[in-house]
Amino acid sequence: MHQDVEVLQIALKFAMQISRESKSFPMEARYPLKDRVCRPSRSVCANLVEGFRKEREDRLLPFTLI
């Protein structure tokens, strides 16, 4: 299962931490800043899951490179 992949667990924890921290942003800047910070962190998790679902390991590599 993709839940067993250590890098995905780390990415999910990081995304949750980013979401928690974004609640402390100033009210007037909360939406634009939160959107710019939280969306990419969720995207990382989604890309890892998508890459893991591919049957061949060599297809996972492009999803894990930064």
Secondary structure, DSSP 8 states (H G I E B T S, - for coil): -GGG-HHHHHHHHHHHHHHHHHTTS-GGGHHHHHHHHHHHHHHHHHHHHHHHHSSSGGGTHHHH--
